[in-house]
Amino acid sequence: SLNQVLRALKREEGSLYNCVASIADDALFVAALYPSLPLFPNLRCGVWYVRPPIEDSCYFKSTDGHNGNWSFSAIRLNLNLAEAAAAAGGCLVVDATKRGKRFPDAMSKTVPMWAAVMNRAVQQLPGAPAAVPAADERPWDCDVHLPAWVSANEANSIRQLLEGWVDRLLEVGADLSALAATLRKPLRCMWVSQDSRIWLDSVAGAASLPFTPIILVGASATTARQRRCLTLPPGKPAVTYSYFPGAADDEESWACGLTPQLMWRHLRALLAAGPAGIEALVRQLVEEQQQQAQPQQQQQQHQVSAALQAASLPGGEQQVGCLPAQAATVQRLGGGIYLLGSTGLAISGAAAAAAPAPGSRHDCSSRLSDGPAAALASCRYCWLPVRSSKLERHSLLQQLPAVLRCARAQLQQGRRLLVCCDSGLDVSVCVAVACLLAFYRLHEQPGGGSRLKLAVRQHLAAVSAHYPAARPTRGSLRQVFNF
């Protein structure tokens, strides 16, 4: 029937081969833009359009910018993006959507709203350059600058919410000192896509603009689906494919287990396999990756004990210590292991814990994951089964007492504790927040339901200052709050 033919054509357009080729084509456009500025892919879709290695990333959700549902997230502060833009004089953020638009709502509204909140918060800090501009400088711009396709009514509604969002940001105690010291011009968004028409000789440099540009890059074109030829440098034979706009969006529907790292590592082989052979090749690559990961997990007892020359615990304060809210610095020890100041706590993903970089040492490790772990005899190692909050709502809540007993026993003896989960972004972050709430102090511990929720947000902001990649889910944070 006609409907069956149309469905078959739609499946072919969004096939694995067409998606991989479309992403590789769009990535060439992204790589040619402002190479001197730091590049931040917006998780998760934007990661596909940036060739590894990826130095840093950000996380803005489109749902925070949906009409009538505008929100500023105290969980995803993205201070690393603001600080990098201030230091370099600007930055790029990459994302895409396949919903017939040049930019997702995260770029159209969420990021501009976030930039306006940051500008206003920095201006309120005493001693910041934004608070007392020089006589020859422009007034500090605190307005929200939205693209032309956002209606005036929607823009006015957003402006009315800005002050409340600023209060929320300052309330959680986010460390804005580094940003305030380096941000000389207010943050402001610019939008660039493949459909943009710009004269190359008229493009202003970032330094000449009266603001710090956050260049939002829509990686995909919005043209109708079409046949294209892709030639990868250095001039290998071209491949023909059907271009699919926003191909990386909704990766669960097409990737078949392929990850951005695997795709870029084997891109030429994937394209050479053609539409008929790419799925079999992806299955083979995914299986090989899983097999390579198993020996690493079996050797973890030797590797985990291989050493984190980290900051030592403050003497005499192992039970109740202090994590300063100000002057927090990111201490990265290579291999994806991050220290939380001088608390003795560190966070990483399971892969980093299994293969730590030379010169990174920790005394004990606590792993929280769904899969089984081998018993480890040569190092102090605690494995607890914790499932994602999307799969089991109370899994972390049930294991928190055991986690805190393990952490207290190690920290009281002055040992350094590495907390890791499969991704290193969700459960391990929530456990670190729980440890800080239980054993350390940012402020006098508040009481009452609403104030306890604020304490969780404050400690999460402190963790994010040391570990910018942290992005715990609401379900996992809710379990910490309920505990």
Backbone torsions as a table, in degrees:
resi	resn	phi	psi	omega
1	SER	NA	168.7	-179.9
2	LEU	-64.6	-39.7	179.7
3	ASN	-62.7	-39.0	178.5
4	GLN	-65.7	-39.3	178.0
5	VAL	-64.5	-43.6	-180.0
6	LEU	-63.7	-40.9	178.4
7	ARG	-64.9	-39.0	178.9
8	ALA	-65.3	-39.9	178.1
9	LEU	-65.2	-38.7	179.5
10	LYS	-66.0	-40.9	177.3
11	ARG	-63.6	-38.1	179.9
12	GLU	-66.9	-38.7	179.5
13	GLU	-61.5	-41.5	-179.7
14	GLY	-96.2	28.6	-179.2
15	SER	-69.6	163.6	-179.2
16	LEU	-58.6	-42.8	-178.2
17	TYR	-64.4	-46.8	-179.3
18	ASN	-63.9	-36.5	179.5
19	CYS	-66.4	-45.4	-179.8
20	VAL	-62.8	-45.3	-179.9
21	ALA	-65.6	-38.9	179.8
22	SER	-65.8	-40.8	178.6
23	ILE	-63.7	-44.9	179.9
24	ALA	-62.2	-37.7	178.3
25	ASP	-66.8	-46.4	180.0
26	ASP	-65.0	-32.5	-179.3
27	ALA	-64.7	-28.9	176.4
28	LEU	-63.9	-38.2	177.0
29	PHE	-65.8	-43.9	-178.9
30	VAL	-62.4	-42.5	-175.5
31	ALA	-66.6	-21.6	-177.0
32	ALA	-85.5	-5.8	-174.7
33	LEU	-93.6	126.2	171.1
34	TYR	38.6	64.8	-177.0
35	PRO	-63.3	-17.1	-178.6
36	SER	-81.3	-12.7	-177.5
37	LEU	-98.5	147.5	177.5
38	PRO	-64.2	144.1	-174.3
39	LEU	-113.9	125.9	-178.9
40	PHE	-119.8	111.7	170.9
41	PRO	-74.8	138.6	176.9
42	ASN	-86.9	121.7	-177.1
43	LEU	-68.5	142.0	2.2
44	ARG	-101.1	-26.0	-172.3
45	CYS	-61.7	-41.7	-174.0
46	GLY	-62.9	-23.6	-177.8
47	VAL	-62.3	-30.8	-178.1
48	TRP	-65.5	-25.2	-172.3
49	TYR	-94.7	6.8	-178.9
50	VAL	-122.6	123.8	178.6
51	ARG	-67.7	137.6	174.0
52	PRO	-64.3	155.9	1.7
53	PRO	-81.0	144.1	177.7
54	ILE	-99.4	117.6	-175.8
55	GLU	-72.4	-39.1	-176.5
56	ASP	-158.5	168.8	-178.9
57	SER	-148.0	171.1	176.2
58	CYS	-134.9	171.3	-177.0
59	TYR	-145.1	98.1	174.4
60	PHE	-115.1	130.9	-177.0
61	LYS	-98.5	139.2	178.3
62	SER	-65.4	-30.9	-178.0
63	THR	-62.7	-27.1	177.3
64	ASP	-70.2	-14.0	-179.6
65	GLY	-111.3	4.9	-179.9
66	HIS	-65.4	143.6	-176.7
67	ASN	-57.1	124.6	-179.5
68	GLY	83.0	-6.4	-179.2
69	ASN	-124.6	30.7	-176.2
70	TRP	-63.4	140.2	-176.8
71	SER	-154.7	151.0	171.6
72	PHE	-113.6	123.9	-174.8
73	SER	-87.0	122.8	172.9
74	ALA	-82.1	-3.4	178.1
75	ILE	-91.3	-41.7	-178.4
76	ARG	-107.2	82.0	-176.2
77	LEU	-79.0	-27.8	178.9
78	ASN	54.5	38.5	178.7
79	LEU	-65.1	-28.2	178.6
80	ASN	-61.5	-35.7	177.9
81	LEU	-67.5	-46.0	-178.9
82	ALA	-63.6	-42.0	-179.2
83	GLU	-67.4	-39.0	178.5
84	ALA	-66.5	-40.0	178.3
85	ALA	-64.8	-40.3	179.1
86	ALA	-65.0	-40.1	-177.7
87	ALA	-72.0	-37.7	-175.3
88	ALA	-95.9	-5.5	-177.1
89	GLY	82.7	14.1	179.5
90	GLY	149.8	172.5	177.6
91	CYS	-161.7	169.9	176.9
92	LEU	-117.4	143.3	174.3
93	VAL	-123.6	129.2	-174.1
94	VAL	-113.5	133.3	175.8
95	ASP	-157.8	174.9	178.9
96	ALA	-157.6	162.9	175.4
97	THR	-147.2	149.5	179.7
98	LYS	-107.0	16.6	-175.1
99	ARG	-94.9	34.0	174.2
100	GLY	76.1	13.9	180.0
101	LYS	-120.4	155.4	176.3
102	ARG	-72.5	-33.9	-176.0
103	PHE	-133.3	140.8	173.0
104	PRO	-71.3	165.2	179.2
105	ASP	-60.8	-25.2	176.5
106	ALA	-59.4	-36.5	179.7
107	MET	-86.8	-35.4	-177.8
108	SER	-69.5	-35.4	-173.7
109	LYS	-133.3	-43.8	-174.4
110	THR	-60.5	-49.1	-178.7
111	VAL	-67.1	-45.2	176.3
112	PRO	-59.7	-38.3	177.3
113	MET	-64.0	-43.0	178.7
114	TRP	-61.3	-42.1	-179.5
115	ALA	-63.5	-41.2	178.8
116	ALA	-65.0	-39.0	178.0
117	VAL	-64.2	-43.6	179.2
118	MET	-62.5	-43.0	179.1
119	ASN	-60.5	-44.0	-178.8
120	ARG	-68.8	-39.3	-179.8
121	ALA	-65.8	-42.5	179.4
122	VAL	-63.6	-38.5	-179.5
123	GLN	-63.6	-28.3	-177.5
124	GLN	-82.4	-9.8	-179.3
125	LEU	-78.3	132.1	179.7
126	PRO	-67.0	136.5	176.4
127	GLY	85.2	-5.8	179.7
128	ALA	-73.4	146.8	177.9
129	PRO	-55.6	-32.0	-179.6
130	ALA	-69.2	-27.2	-177.3
131	ALA	-72.5	-34.4	-178.6
132	VAL	-130.3	79.9	-179.5
133	PRO	-67.0	150.0	178.0
134	ALA	-66.8	162.6	-175.3
135	ALA	-62.6	-32.1	-176.9
136	ASP	-93.0	7.1	-179.4
137	GLU	-99.1	155.7	176.5
138	ARG	-70.1	153.8	173.4
139	PRO	-59.7	146.0	-178.7
140	TRP	-66.2	122.7	-175.5
141	ASP	-84.3	112.5	-179.4
142	CYS	-109.4	7.0	-178.5
143	ASP	-77.6	160.4	175.1
144	VAL	-92.9	126.7	-177.3
145	HIS	-108.5	107.9	-177.1
146	LEU	-105.5	157.3	178.9
147	PRO	-67.1	164.4	-173.4
148	ALA	-64.7	-25.2	-176.7
149	TRP	-80.7	-3.5	172.5
150	VAL	-87.6	128.1	-173.8
151	SER	-66.4	156.9	179.2
152	ALA	-64.4	-36.8	178.9
153	ASN	-63.5	-42.3	178.9
154	GLU	-66.8	-39.6	178.3
155	ALA	-62.4	-41.6	178.4
156	ASN	-65.2	-37.5	178.0
157	SER	-64.7	-37.6	178.6
158	ILE	-67.7	-41.3	-179.4
159	ARG	-59.1	-33.7	-179.0
160	GLN	-69.7	-16.6	-178.2
161	LEU	-97.3	-9.7	-170.5
162	LEU	-62.0	-45.6	-176.1
163	GLU	-63.7	-37.9	176.7
164	GLY	-63.7	-36.7	177.7
165	TRP	-69.3	-36.6	176.7
166	VAL	-62.8	-43.9	177.7
167	ASP	-60.0	-39.4	179.0
168	ARG	-65.5	-41.5	179.2
169	LEU	-62.4	-46.5	-179.6
170	LEU	-69.6	-29.8	-178.2
171	GLU	-66.9	-35.5	-179.1
172	VAL	-77.1	-4.4	176.0
173	GLY	75.1	29.0	178.6
174	ALA	-61.1	139.1	-178.6
175	ASP	-80.9	101.5	-179.8
176	LEU	-103.0	7.6	-174.6
177	SER	-63.7	-43.8	-179.7
178	ALA	-65.0	-39.7	178.6
179	LEU	-66.5	-43.9	-179.0
180	ALA	-63.4	-32.2	-177.5
181	ALA	-75.7	-24.4	-174.0
182	THR	-111.1	-18.6	-176.7
183	LEU	-80.4	104.8	-177.9
184	ARG	-91.6	-25.8	179.2
185	LYS	-131.7	146.1	-175.5
186	PRO	-63.6	151.4	177.0
187	LEU	-72.9	141.4	177.1
188	ARG	-155.2	142.1	-174.1
189	CYS	-90.6	147.8	170.0
190	MET	-129.3	151.5	-175.4
191	TRP	-120.4	129.0	-179.9
192	VAL	-135.5	133.1	175.9
193	SER	-141.4	177.6	178.1
194	GLN	-66.8	-17.8	178.2
195	ASP	-88.9	-4.5	-179.8
196	SER	-69.5	144.3	178.4
197	ARG	-119.2	107.5	-175.8
198	ILE	-132.9	136.1	171.7
199	TRP	-76.1	123.9	-174.2
200	LEU	-60.6	-33.9	-178.4
201	ASP	-80.4	-3.1	179.9
202	SER	-110.2	7.1	179.9
203	VAL	-77.8	121.3	-179.1
204	ALA	-75.9	142.4	174.0
205	GLY	-71.2	154.2	-177.5
206	ALA	-60.7	-34.8	-177.3
207	ALA	-69.3	-24.3	-177.0
208	SER	-87.8	-5.4	-179.0
209	LEU	-81.5	150.5	179.0
210	PRO	-79.9	11.7	178.9
211	PHE	-146.2	167.0	175.2
212	THR	-88.3	109.6	-172.0
213	PRO	-78.0	134.0	166.5
214	ILE	-108.5	102.0	-173.1
215	ILE	-86.6	112.3	-177.7
216	LEU	-91.8	116.2	-172.4
217	VAL	-104.7	114.2	169.8
218	GLY	-83.7	107.2	-167.8
219	ALA	-67.7	-29.6	-172.6
220	SER	-100.3	154.7	172.7
221	ALA	-83.4	156.3	178.5
222	THR	-102.9	12.1	180.0
223	THR	-67.2	161.0	178.1
224	ALA	-61.8	151.4	179.5
225	ARG	-57.9	134.8	-171.8
226	GLN	-150.3	159.6	175.2
227	ARG	-77.6	135.4	-179.7
228	ARG	-135.7	163.2	172.1
229	CYS	-114.8	135.6	-180.0
230	LEU	-119.2	125.2	176.4
231	THR	-119.8	116.6	179.0
232	LEU	-88.6	141.8	176.2
233	PRO	-63.7	147.2	6.5
234	PRO	-96.5	65.6	172.3
235	GLY	80.8	34.3	175.9
236	LYS	-68.1	166.4	179.0
237	PRO	-56.5	140.8	-177.0
238	ALA	-74.5	152.6	174.3
239	VAL	-114.9	146.3	-179.5
240	THR	-105.5	137.9	-176.8
241	TYR	-156.0	170.9	175.8
242	SER	-97.2	115.0	-177.4
243	TYR	-65.5	135.1	-177.7
244	PHE	-125.6	106.2	-177.2
245	PRO	-62.0	139.8	178.6
246	GLY	61.1	39.3	-171.9
247	ALA	-60.9	-32.6	-174.8
248	ALA	-77.5	-12.6	-179.7
249	ASP	-66.6	140.7	178.5
250	ASP	58.0	59.6	-173.3
251	GLU	-64.0	-23.4	-179.7
252	GLU	-62.5	-24.5	-175.1
253	SER	-83.5	-10.3	-174.9
254	TRP	-141.3	-20.7	-166.4
255	ALA	-74.3	-23.5	179.2
256	CYS	56.3	35.3	-179.4
257	GLY	91.2	-7.4	178.7
258	LEU	-69.0	139.1	177.1
259	THR	-111.9	161.6	177.3
260	PRO	-57.4	-39.2	-179.0
261	GLN	-64.4	-43.7	178.1
262	LEU	-64.4	-41.6	-177.5
263	MET	-61.2	-47.6	-177.5
264	TRP	-70.6	-32.0	179.6
265	ARG	-67.5	-33.2	-175.1
266	HIS	-121.5	30.1	-172.6
267	LEU	-60.1	-47.2	-177.3
268	ARG	-62.9	-40.4	178.8
269	ALA	-66.4	-37.0	179.5
270	LEU	-65.5	-43.1	179.4
271	LEU	-70.8	-35.1	178.8
272	ALA	-68.3	-24.9	-179.7
273	ALA	-68.8	-23.7	178.2
274	GLY	76.9	171.5	-179.0
275	PRO	-60.2	-30.0	-176.0
276	ALA	-80.3	-26.5	-173.5
277	GLY	-111.5	-3.3	-172.7
278	ILE	-70.1	-36.4	-177.8
279	GLU	-66.2	-40.7	177.7
280	ALA	-64.8	-39.0	178.9
281	LEU	-66.4	-39.8	178.5
282	VAL	-63.5	-43.6	177.4
283	ARG	-59.1	-40.8	178.9
284	GLN	-64.7	-43.7	-179.1
285	LEU	-66.1	-39.9	179.1
286	VAL	-65.1	-41.8	178.0
287	GLU	-64.0	-42.8	178.7
288	GLU	-62.4	-39.9	179.0
289	GLN	-64.2	-40.6	178.5
290	GLN	-65.8	-38.7	178.5
291	GLN	-67.4	-35.7	178.1
292	GLN	-69.9	-28.5	-178.6
293	ALA	-75.3	-27.8	-177.0
294	GLN	-64.1	-46.9	177.3
295	PRO	-61.1	-33.1	178.2
296	GLN	-64.0	-40.6	179.2
297	GLN	-67.7	-36.4	179.7
298	GLN	-68.3	-29.7	180.0
299	GLN	-91.9	7.7	-172.8
300	GLN	-62.1	-32.5	-178.0
301	GLN	-63.5	-27.8	177.6
302	HIS	-85.5	-35.7	-174.4
303	GLN	-78.3	-36.6	-178.8
304	VAL	-63.6	-33.6	-178.5
305	SER	-83.4	-0.5	178.1
306	ALA	-70.7	14.8	115.6
307	ALA	131.5	121.1	-177.7
308	LEU	-101.5	98.0	178.4
309	GLN	-78.3	81.2	-172.5
310	ALA	-103.1	179.5	175.4
311	ALA	-65.0	134.6	-178.6
312	SER	-77.8	155.9	178.7
313	LEU	-70.6	144.9	176.8
314	PRO	-65.5	131.1	-176.2
315	GLY	-62.1	133.8	175.9
316	GLY	80.5	1.1	-178.4
317	GLU	-127.0	35.1	-176.8
318	GLN	-74.0	-25.3	-177.5
319	GLN	-86.0	-48.9	176.2
320	VAL	-127.6	102.9	-177.9
321	GLY	-110.1	-158.2	-175.6
322	CYS	-140.8	131.7	173.0
323	LEU	-111.1	102.2	-175.4
324	PRO	-59.3	135.6	178.8
325	ALA	-78.6	-25.1	-177.8
326	GLN	-98.9	158.5	175.9
327	ALA	56.0	35.2	177.3
328	ALA	-73.6	137.0	-180.0
329	THR	-125.0	149.8	178.0
330	VAL	-82.9	118.1	179.4
331	GLN	-111.4	99.2	-178.2
332	ARG	-102.5	128.5	-174.5
333	LEU	-104.4	21.8	179.9
334	GLY	78.6	149.2	179.1
335	GLY	70.7	10.2	176.4
336	GLY	86.9	20.5	177.7
337	ILE	-103.4	127.9	-176.9
338	TYR	-120.9	134.9	176.7
339	LEU	-88.9	144.1	173.9
340	LEU	-99.0	77.5	178.4
341	GLY	59.4	-135.5	-179.0
342	SER	-104.6	22.9	-177.8
343	THR	-76.5	-19.4	-173.8
344	GLY	90.3	-2.5	178.1
345	LEU	-94.7	145.9	174.2
346	ALA	-139.1	155.9	-178.0
347	ILE	-128.5	142.8	173.5
348	SER	-161.7	172.6	169.4
349	GLY	-84.0	170.4	-177.9
350	ALA	-63.3	-35.4	-178.8
351	ALA	-65.8	-40.1	179.6
352	ALA	-68.3	-36.8	178.9
353	ALA	-68.7	-32.8	-178.0
354	ALA	-75.4	-26.7	-178.8
355	ALA	-137.0	69.1	-177.3
356	PRO	-66.1	151.4	179.4
357	ALA	-70.1	151.1	176.4
358	PRO	-57.3	136.5	179.5
359	GLY	89.0	-0.4	175.7
360	SER	-104.9	122.4	-171.0
361	ARG	-128.7	137.0	168.4
362	HIS	-137.9	155.2	-174.5
363	ASP	-88.6	-27.8	-178.2
364	CYS	-152.6	162.9	-174.2
365	SER	-140.5	141.7	175.2
366	SER	-125.1	118.4	-177.7
367	ARG	-113.3	135.6	-179.9
368	LEU	-124.2	111.6	-176.7
369	SER	-154.4	170.7	-177.7
370	ASP	-82.5	-34.3	-175.1
371	GLY	-82.8	164.7	179.8
372	PRO	-72.4	156.8	177.6
373	ALA	-129.4	143.1	179.8
374	ALA	-72.0	149.9	176.9
375	ALA	-68.1	133.8	-176.3
376	LEU	-113.0	126.6	-174.6
377	ALA	-104.9	-26.4	-171.5
378	SER	-92.3	-2.0	177.9
379	CYS	-144.7	163.0	179.3
380	ARG	-81.4	105.1	-170.3
381	TYR	-136.0	131.9	180.0
382	CYS	-126.7	119.8	176.1
383	TRP	-112.4	131.3	179.9
384	LEU	-131.0	133.4	-177.9
385	PRO	-76.5	111.5	177.9
386	VAL	-129.2	124.3	178.9
387	ARG	-97.7	162.0	177.6
388	SER	-59.8	146.1	179.8
389	SER	-63.7	-21.4	177.2
390	LYS	-72.8	-24.6	-179.4
391	LEU	-96.6	-33.1	-179.5
392	GLU	-148.3	120.0	-168.3
393	ARG	-72.9	-24.3	-173.0
394	HIS	-121.7	17.5	-175.9
395	SER	-63.3	-48.8	-179.9
396	LEU	-66.9	-40.5	-179.4
397	LEU	-58.0	-39.0	-178.7
398	GLN	-70.6	-27.6	-175.9
399	GLN	-96.6	-11.2	-176.8
400	LEU	-58.7	-40.7	177.7
401	PRO	-57.4	-43.4	179.5
402	ALA	-68.0	-37.6	178.5
403	VAL	-61.8	-45.9	-176.9
404	LEU	-69.6	-33.8	175.3
405	ARG	-63.1	-43.9	178.6
406	CYS	-63.2	-45.8	-178.1
407	ALA	-64.3	-43.3	-179.8
408	ARG	-61.3	-43.3	-178.1
409	ALA	-61.4	-37.5	-177.7
410	GLN	-79.6	-44.4	-175.8
411	LEU	-69.1	-32.7	178.6
412	GLN	-64.5	-25.1	179.2
413	GLN	-92.4	9.3	177.1
414	GLY	77.2	16.7	-180.0
415	ARG	-86.8	159.6	177.7
416	ARG	-97.5	132.9	-171.7
417	LEU	-117.9	125.3	175.3
418	LEU	-99.3	123.6	177.5
419	VAL	-106.4	125.0	-177.0
420	CYS	-138.5	149.6	170.7
421	CYS	-132.8	-177.2	-174.1
422	ASP	-57.9	-46.7	-178.0
423	SER	-93.7	-25.9	-174.3
424	GLY	77.4	8.8	-173.6
425	LEU	-116.8	-20.1	-170.9
426	ASP	-119.0	-78.9	-172.9
427	VAL	-64.5	-42.4	-179.3
428	SER	-63.7	-34.9	177.2
429	VAL	-65.7	-43.8	179.7
430	CYS	-64.3	-37.5	177.1
431	VAL	-66.4	-39.7	176.8
432	ALA	-62.4	-41.1	176.9
433	VAL	-61.6	-43.2	179.2
434	ALA	-63.5	-39.7	178.3
435	CYS	-64.6	-42.2	179.3
436	LEU	-65.3	-39.0	178.0
437	LEU	-64.9	-35.7	-175.1
438	ALA	-82.9	-37.2	-169.0
439	PHE	-117.5	-11.7	-175.1
440	TYR	-129.7	173.8	-179.0
441	ARG	-136.5	130.0	165.7
442	LEU	-93.6	-44.5	178.7
443	HIS	-140.8	-179.8	173.3
444	GLU	-60.6	131.2	-173.1
445	GLN	-63.2	121.1	-178.3
446	PRO	-77.4	162.9	176.1
447	GLY	-121.4	168.6	-179.8
448	GLY	87.7	155.0	-174.0
449	GLY	-61.7	-53.3	-176.3
450	SER	-66.6	-36.8	-179.6
451	ARG	-72.8	-31.6	176.1
452	LEU	-67.4	-37.6	176.1
453	LYS	-63.2	-38.3	176.0
454	LEU	-63.9	-39.1	178.6
455	ALA	-61.6	-40.3	177.0
456	VAL	-60.8	-43.0	179.7
457	ARG	-66.4	-37.8	179.7
458	GLN	-65.5	-43.9	179.9
459	HIS	-70.4	-32.3	174.8
460	LEU	-65.1	-40.0	176.8
461	ALA	-62.1	-37.6	177.8
462	ALA	-65.9	-40.5	177.1
463	VAL	-64.6	-42.2	-178.5
464	SER	-64.5	-30.6	177.9
465	ALA	-63.5	-33.7	178.8
466	HIS	-91.9	-22.5	-174.5
467	TYR	-135.6	81.7	-172.5
468	PRO	-61.0	-23.0	-176.8
469	ALA	-75.6	-8.9	-175.5
470	ALA	-58.2	128.2	174.6
471	ARG	-149.6	69.5	179.9
472	PRO	-66.6	149.6	177.8
473	THR	-78.5	158.4	178.8
474	ARG	-61.9	-36.5	-179.6
475	GLY	-62.9	-40.0	179.3
476	SER	-70.9	-42.7	178.2
477	LEU	-63.7	-35.0	178.9
478	ARG	-62.9	-33.6	178.0
479	GLN	-68.8	-35.8	175.2
480	VAL	-64.9	-43.0	179.5
481	PHE	-63.4	-43.1	-179.7
482	ASN	-67.2	-27.5	179.6
483	PHE	-70.4	NA	NA
